[in-house]
């Protein structure tokens, strides 16, 4: 009976491990350098923890087989081994701290952004993203590269002004409001993330970055996509009954296609 239990434990371990080894239902391909660094960090963590998991389960099966219930019903007792417990606790601490330190720089690359550099600059595309139940609103600064002022009293979703943009204010006349995002390939993009109502979370799986949009605060994310394509933008923070349908799309296109699209959007304003 002990051997049968051990075999079951080993078979379950094998079944759990196969999808990770074969990468079944795996993550979509990363489209940024940061995303690939995150994947590398993830794979190192997965390899180490996966190895420990397999060894532990094999040891568990062996222990069940070797020291399982005896036919005469007797049992052996142990008070543990302090040296071994100190050893594996120290080893776990070293591994945990080591993985944290190696992954910290990758994580910090997308989080610690100098606030002094958040003004629109030449070469960097600025986009304001405002989440609301249950849509994403994208605002581009237009040809002047300056966002116009907003006024809560001007918010009118039916009229196509979900953020209360003041068209008569300085820099507001050429701002572009769209429900989807387009960016040029191989160009740095900076997102200013906001919310009109409740907590949302901006997430593009291929970018490997995500951040909460918090009412009253402005979050910042930067990325530079290097592969053209259409990628889903989802809300990964439960935000209400319509959370499941809060989605949009990120289009990574050539510089020429992006310029043509911007000209088309600008033509609708005048």
C-alpha positions, 0 to 999 in steps of 0.5 A, spaced: 500 500 500 505 504 501 508 503 494 502 504 491 501 511 495 508 513 493 507 511 485 501 516 485 505 521 488 510 521 483 505 520 477 501 527 480 508 530 480 510 528 473 503 530 470 504 537 474 511 538 471 509 536 464 505 542 462 511 547 464 516 543 461 513 543 454 510 550 455 503 548 454 498 554 455 504 558 455 505 566 455 505 570 449 511 572 446 514 578 449 515 584 444 519 589 448 527 588 451 524 589 458 519 583 457 524 579 455 528 580 461 522 579 465 521 572 462 528 570 463 528 572 470 521 568 471 524 562 467 530 562 472 525 562 478 521 557 475 527 552 474 529 553 481 523 552 484 521 547 479 527 543 481 526 543 488 518 541 488 520 535 484 526 533 489 521 534 495 515 530 491 520 524 490 523 525 497 515 525 499 514 518 495 520 515 497 518 517 505 511 514 504 514 508 501 520 506 506 517 509 512 509 508 511 505 504 516 508 497 518 504 491 517 504 490 525 501 497 526 507 499 529 510 506 528 517 510 529 518 516 532 523 522 531 524 529 534 527 532 528 534 534 526 536 541 528 542 541 523 538 539 517 532 544 519 537 550 520 540 548 513 534 548 509 531 554 512 538 558 511 538 555 504 531 557 502 532 564 505 539 565 500 535 563 494 529 567 496 533 573 497 537 572 491 531 571 486 529 578 489 535 581 488 536 579 481 529 580 479 529 587 482 533 591 477 528 588 472 522 590 476 525 597 478 526 599 470 518 599 469 517 603 476 522 608 478 521 613 473 524 620 474 518 625 475 522 631 472 522 627 465 515 626 465 514 632 460 513 631 453 520 630 450 522 629 443 522 622 440 518 620 446 510 619 445 506 621 450 499 618 451 494 619 457 490 612 458 483 613 463 480 607 465 472 607 467 467 602 467 468 599 462 472 602 457 479 605 456 480 612 453 486 614 450 488 621 449 494 624 444 497 631 445 496 632 438 501 636 433 503 641 439 505 635 443 502 638 449 495 636 453 490 641 454 486 642 460 481 638 463 474 640 467 470 635 470 464 639 468 465 638 461 465 630 462 460 628 457 461 621 454 455 621 449 459 627 446 465 624 445 469 627 451 469 622 457 475 626 460 472 633 460 477 636 455 477 643 454 478 644 447 478 652 448 484 651 453 491 652 451 493 646 447 486 643 448 484 644 440 488 638 437 488 633 443 486 626 440 481 622 443 480 615 441 478 608 444 484 604 442 492 605 442 496 606 436 504 607 437 510 606 432 514 600 432 521 601 436 519 608 439 519 609 446 512 610 449 510 613 456 503 612 459 500 617 464 494 612 467 488 615 470 481 613 473 474 616 473 471 612 478 474 605 481 480 601 481 482 598 474 489 595 472 492 597 465 495 590 462 498 588 456 500 581 456 505 582 451 509 588 454 509 584 461 507 590 464 501 592 468 499 598 473 493 600 477 489 606 475 487 609 481 482 615 482 486 621 484 493 619 482 497 618 475 501 612 474 506 612 469 509 606 465 514 606 459 515 601 454 518 600 447 515 595 442 519 592 437 514 587 433 508 590 429 502 587 431 495 587 434 495 586 442 489 586 447 489 591 452 485 588 458 483 590 465 486 585 470 483 589 476 476 586 478 472 593 477 464 591 477 459 587 473 462 589 466 469 587 468 470 582 463 468 586 457 473 592 459 478 591 453 481 595 448 487 594 443 494 596 442 496 596 435 504 597 434 505 599 427 510 602 422 512 610 423 509 611 416 502 608 418 502 611 425 503 618 422 498 617 417 493 615 422 494 621 426 493 625 420 486 622 419 484 623 426 486 630 426 482 631 420 476 629 424 477 635 429 477 641 424 
